[in-house]
Structure formats: structure tokens, C-alpha cells
Amino acid sequence: MKRNFETVKRIVIKVGTSSLVMPTGKINLTKIDQLAFVISSLMNKGLEVILVSSGAMGFGLDVLKMEKRPTDIAQQQAVSSVGQVAMMSLYSQIFAHYQTNVSQILLTRDVVVYPESLDNVTNAFESLLSMGILPIVNENDATSVDEMDHQTKFGDNDRLSAIVAKITKADLLIMLSDIDGLFDKNPNVYEDAVLRSHVPKITDEIIKSAGGAGSKFGTGGMLSKIKSAQIMFDIDGQMVLMNGENPRDILRVLDGEKLGTYFAKTK
């Protein structure tokens, strides 16, 4: 199926922790700079962009010189709180180099569940985009909880990015990952695994081909990406799952090159 993004006006880009933090735990400055260049270039062309960024935990571990994620929830929240400040500070500096203003929106699930707060956050997005400002979104890890009577966590930022795309009526969700896309089976196990170029609907076979959890710094896995694609299908949107190794590949994708896996209904 030909990929045609000529009518796309509003894009949500999701970047995972593995794209921002190197396996050593150090921040990948080159990758973040490339991402800022690409997003600023798209905005200069008149596109509206929202960035959903993981990384608070990874940044926090780096700032606090901790080698691994703490097991205690309160400590996790503290590390994420420190990391969120460090991450936004770096984003602000690097995007400023490309003359792009950024803002921060931290969400919990209850914000998008209750109509009044949903209206407020939707208005915030619209105001920022109309002013040419890049909203950078993350889950509010320092306060979100996941208890039976008070669930405020989205689960992971794959799902969060799809929900943000839904409430902002985005045309396209681009999900950057540490894999090339969706394969018919696990490419880390099977050498003959084949990359799926186009997925027109989420079937049982597609779900079964999904693996487990993601990197040691992040929380998402392939199943969460497939569930995100289903949310995009539900709103007649499009999604591209692609490798985030070179953020400039986003420009190639928008030019119609068949990189990654394209999730879109067949028309």
C-alpha cells in the first residue's frame, strides 16, 4: 500500500527511553539533537507536532549516578521527578538552538477520563499548537498510581502517545523504537523473521506475534505498540512504527519511503 502523508497536518511523535539513553546509562545527546532538528524542520514547514517523550527514569538514574532502577515505588517516583526536570532542561536548551519553543504537559489517566479536565488539557494543546509551541508530554510519574480504587497510570508511553493523538485529533502517530517495526515473529530469535510493511487491521495473528517487555530503562513492549495502533485505527488515524536510531529517517518516512511498519486501514 502506498504511503501518502500529503494531507497530514498534525503529528504525534513518541520517543522511547532507549532512543534517549544509551545502554551505558548516559544521555544520547546526538540523538536528542537530531530529533530536535527534525521536529523543528517539520514545524517550520507548517506542521503541528506533539512530542511524547519517555526518559524521566533514565535521566534521573543518570543525574543521581544510580546504576539501576530502584524497586521501591516512592524511590522510583523521586528518581523520575529529578529526571523529568533534567530532561526538560536539556530539551529546552537543544530546541532553543533551532529556535523552537517547548512546553511541558504532564498527564495522569484521570485527566483524560473526566470531561472537564479533558476539555482543559485539550484547550491547552490547541493553544500551544496555535502559538507554534511544541508540547512535550510525559506521564506524571511522580504522582501517578495504579491501585484498584484509584488508577491514574496509563501503563506506558506507547498507550499515552496514542491517547494524546486521539484527544488532539492527530492525523499520524510516529512511534520511534529500538526495533525496525513489527515482524511476523521475534527477529531476535528467528533469523527468517520478516518485517511487516503494512498492517491494515489488528488480528489475533498480529497480537500473537507481539513479544514481551522492552529495555531495562523503559516499560513498553511490542504488545503495547499494537494496542496503540488499534487506538489509531479506532479514530481512522495512521501510525508508523520505526527504528529511532536515526531520527532524520522521520523525514524519509513522510516523503513516502517504506521504512518501518505502516498501520492504516486499506481504503
VEXLUM-855093 format. One record per residue (C-alpha): x, y, z. Coordinates in pm, 1 decimal, always signed. Example, Ala and Ser with C-alpha at 12.3 -4.5 7.8 and 13.67 -1.06 7.14 Angstrom:
// residues 2
+1230.0, -450.0, +780.0
+1367.0, -106.0, +714.0
This chain:
// residues 267
+0.0, +0.0, +0.0
+132.9, +344.4, -96.2
+200.1, +575.5, +194.8
+68.8, +923.7, +132.7
+111.8, +1181.4, +406.6
+40.7, +1491.4, +196.5
-278.8, +1568.0, +390.2
-117.9, +1518.1, +731.5
-129.0, +1836.9, +936.6
-86.1, +1723.7, +1297.7
+167.5, +1462.0, +1407.2
+236.8, +1297.8, +1741.2
+592.1, +1162.9, +1771.2
+666.1, +919.6, +2051.5
+1025.4, +862.0, +2155.8
+1118.9, +585.0, +2395.5
+1379.4, +578.3, +2666.8
+1605.0, +350.4, +2460.1
+1631.1, +626.1, +2198.5
+1732.7, +888.3, +2455.8
+1951.3, +693.6, +2697.9
+2244.2, +479.2, +2583.4
+2295.1, +124.6, +2720.4
+2565.8, +272.4, +2944.7
+2302.1, +490.3, +3111.0
+2444.6, +810.1, +2965.0
+2222.9, +1055.5, +2776.4
+2235.2, +1025.7, +2396.7
+2294.4, +1390.5, +2311.0
+2343.5, +1320.2, +1938.8
+2005.5, +1150.0, +1912.1
+1824.3, +1426.2, +2100.0
+1986.7, +1692.4, +1882.1
+1879.3, +1509.8, +1565.4
+1525.9, +1474.8, +1698.8
+1510.3, +1846.3, +1775.8
+1636.1, +1928.5, +1426.4
+1374.1, +1707.7, +1259.8
+1081.9, +1832.3, +1467.9
+1185.2, +2196.2, +1424.3
+1214.6, +2140.1, +1049.0
+862.8, +1994.8, +1036.0
+723.6, +2284.6, +1236.6
+897.4, +2532.0, +1006.4
+708.9, +2366.2, +718.7
+379.2, +2442.8, +892.3
+312.0, +2105.5, +1051.8
+184.6, +2083.0, +1408.3
+389.1, +1844.1, +1621.0
+343.2, +1698.8, +1969.2
+630.4, +1505.1, +2126.3
+551.0, +1229.8, +2375.2
+877.2, +1155.5, +2549.1
+973.9, +881.3, +2788.3
+1303.7, +908.6, +2968.0
+1238.1, +1059.6, +3311.1
+1360.8, +747.6, +3489.1
+1665.0, +713.3, +3262.0
+1759.8, +1078.3, +3309.9
+1705.7, +1052.6, +3684.7
+1929.6, +747.8, +3713.6
+2199.5, +937.7, +3524.7
+2169.8, +1255.8, +3733.6
+2172.1, +1064.6, +4062.1
+2451.1, +828.7, +3948.0
+2237.9, +521.6, +4011.6
+2309.8, +205.4, +3812.1
+1962.8, +52.1, +3822.5
+1600.4, +143.6, +3875.2
+1504.1, +127.5, +4245.3
+1244.0, -132.1, +4343.4
+1069.3, +92.5, +4596.0
+783.1, +285.3, +4432.6
+843.7, +602.7, +4632.6
+1207.7, +599.9, +4524.6
+1105.5, +538.3, +4162.8
+880.2, +843.2, +4180.2
+1159.9, +1051.9, +4331.3
+1410.3, +946.9, +4063.7
+1154.9, +1018.1, +3789.6
+1081.7, +1359.9, +3937.5
+1451.0, +1452.8, +3928.4
+1487.4, +1306.6, +3580.0
+1188.1, +1493.8, +3438.4
+1345.2, +1827.6, +3531.3
+1679.2, +1728.7, +3377.8
+1513.6, +1600.2, +3061.2
+1303.5, +1912.8, +3006.0
+1601.6, +2135.9, +3075.4
+1800.6, +1960.3, +2804.8
+1507.9, +1963.2, +2560.1
+1461.1, +2335.4, +2619.6
+1828.8, +2408.7, +2551.0
+1858.8, +2196.1, +2238.7
+1528.6, +2305.6, +2081.8
+1621.0, +2668.5, +2150.2
+1923.3, +2614.3, +1924.4
+1672.5, +2551.6, +1642.7
+1455.9, +2847.7, +1752.7
+1174.2, +2625.1, +1872.5
+987.7, +2698.5, +2195.7
+879.3, +2399.7, +2402.7
+629.6, +2342.1, +2681.5
+568.1, +2060.4, +2927.2
+241.9, +1873.4, +2977.0
+241.0, +1602.5, +3244.1
-64.1, +1376.7, +3237.3
-228.9, +1114.0, +3453.2
-505.3, +891.0, +3324.6
-780.7, +1056.6, +3526.9
-714.7, +1383.0, +3340.2
-840.5, +1231.0, +3014.5
-1122.9, +1035.9, +3182.5
-1308.5, +1326.8, +3342.0
-1478.7, +1555.3, +3083.7
-1393.2, +1888.2, +3248.3
-1022.5, +1814.5, +3288.4
-1016.2, +1663.3, +2937.7
-1156.1, +1989.0, +2798.9
-890.1, +2182.3, +2985.8
-599.3, +1975.5, +2859.7
-739.8, +1973.4, +2506.0
-762.5, +2353.7, +2515.2
-404.6, +2368.0, +2641.9
-283.2, +2158.2, +2347.7
-476.0, +2370.0, +2098.1
-344.3, +2696.2, +2243.0
+15.9, +2577.9, +2239.0
-5.9, +2446.5, +1883.6
-172.7, +2765.0, +1759.9
+117.9, +2961.3, +1909.0
+375.5, +2747.1, +1730.5
+498.1, +2588.5, +2053.5
+598.3, +2222.2, +2082.9
+413.9, +2042.5, +2365.8
+636.9, +1777.0, +2523.7
+421.6, +1521.1, +2702.2
+502.2, +1259.3, +2962.3
+312.1, +1070.9, +3226.7
+332.3, +1237.5, +3567.7
+542.6, +956.3, +3712.1
+593.9, +1133.2, +4044.7
+223.2, +1123.4, +4133.1
+53.8, +856.9, +3919.3
-52.9, +539.4, +4096.8
-209.5, +211.3, +3991.5
-438.9, +91.6, +4266.8
-778.2, -74.9, +4241.6
-978.8, +226.1, +4356.5
-756.1, +498.0, +4215.9
-589.4, +415.7, +3884.1
-410.3, +711.0, +3729.6
-133.7, +537.5, +3530.2
-156.2, +494.6, +3152.8
+64.6, +186.6, +3174.5
+332.9, +306.4, +2935.4
+401.4, +591.7, +2697.8
+309.0, +389.5, +2389.6
-50.6, +395.8, +2508.8
-14.2, +754.9, +2626.4
+102.7, +866.9, +2280.7
-199.3, +705.2, +2115.2
-436.3, +865.5, +2366.2
-272.9, +1204.5, +2307.2
-315.6, +1150.3, +1932.0
-681.4, +1065.3, +1993.4
-769.8, +1364.8, +2211.4
-583.0, +1609.1, +1985.1
-727.0, +1451.8, +1666.9
-380.2, +1397.9, +1520.6
-354.4, +1258.6, +1169.4
-45.1, +1049.0, +1229.9
+139.0, +883.4, +1517.0
+507.2, +811.7, +1459.1
+643.7, +574.3, +1719.3
+1022.5, +559.9, +1746.4
+1159.6, +239.8, +1895.3
+1475.6, +30.6, +1914.0
+1335.9, -211.9, +1655.3
+1272.8, -174.3, +1282.3
+898.6, -236.0, +1306.7
+657.6, -526.1, +1353.0
+786.7, -864.4, +1236.9
+587.6, -1180.2, +1174.1
+787.1, -1337.9, +1459.8
+1059.6, -1238.3, +1703.6
+1364.3, -1131.4, +1495.5
+1590.2, -1179.8, +1797.3
+1504.0, -1549.7, +1796.1
+1424.9, -1632.5, +1432.6
+1666.6, -1536.3, +1154.1
+1392.8, -1573.5, +891.3
+1162.5, -1320.5, +1061.6
+1002.6, -1086.8, +805.4
+922.6, -719.9, +864.4
+556.3, -635.8, +806.2
+548.3, -329.1, +581.5
+174.4, -263.9, +613.9
-80.8, -373.8, +873.7
-440.8, -293.5, +769.5
-603.2, -426.2, +1089.0
-515.3, -585.2, +1421.7
-583.3, -958.6, +1403.7
-524.7, -1243.4, +1650.3
-219.1, -1338.1, +1445.0
-78.0, -986.7, +1482.4
-133.8, -994.5, +1858.6
+31.8, -1337.7, +1891.1
+340.9, -1211.1, +1709.3
+392.9, -948.2, +1981.5
+664.6, -1013.4, +2235.4
+721.6, -912.4, +2597.1
+867.3, -609.7, +2776.2
+1113.6, -355.4, +2646.5
+1452.5, -229.5, +2762.5
+1582.9, -212.5, +3119.9
+1519.3, +163.0, +3125.3
+1172.0, +159.8, +2966.2
+844.6, -23.1, +3020.2
+689.6, -72.3, +2676.4
+692.3, -382.9, +2458.3
+554.2, -477.9, +2118.7
+209.1, -561.6, +2254.4
+164.6, -207.6, +2384.9
+258.3, -73.6, +2040.5
-3.0, -294.4, +1876.2
-265.2, -175.4, +2123.8
-165.4, +182.1, +2039.0
-212.4, +106.5, +1670.9
-564.3, -17.6, +1749.4
-644.9, +315.8, +1912.4
-529.3, +489.3, +1592.7
-746.2, +254.4, +1384.1
-1044.1, +342.1, +1604.0
-1008.7, +711.2, +1513.3
-925.1, +640.8, +1146.5
-572.5, +764.7, +1205.0
-239.5, +631.3, +1082.9
+65.0, +505.9, +1268.0
+422.6, +427.1, +1171.3
+637.2, +210.8, +1398.3
+1001.5, +261.1, +1306.8
+1355.2, +242.7, +1436.6
+1459.1, +560.6, +1616.2
+1831.4, +505.5, +1561.1
+1837.9, +792.6, +1311.8
+1558.9, +1045.5, +1381.5
+1617.5, +1202.7, +1039.1
+1450.1, +892.4, +896.8
+1122.9, +1057.0, +1001.7
+1168.6, +1295.1, +709.0
+1219.1, +999.2, +473.8
+903.1, +833.9, +602.8
+698.0, +1147.9, +549.1
+832.3, +1160.4, +193.0
+675.8, +818.4, +135.0
+970.4, +583.8, +184.7
+869.0, +243.2, +318.2
+1057.1, +237.8, +644.6
+916.5, +58.5, +947.7
+561.9, -76.2, +971.0
+270.9, +131.5, +845.5
-55.9, +81.9, +1033.1
-350.3, +211.9, +830.5
-682.8, +80.1, +710.7
-697.3, -18.4, +345.9
-907.4, +235.3, +158.1
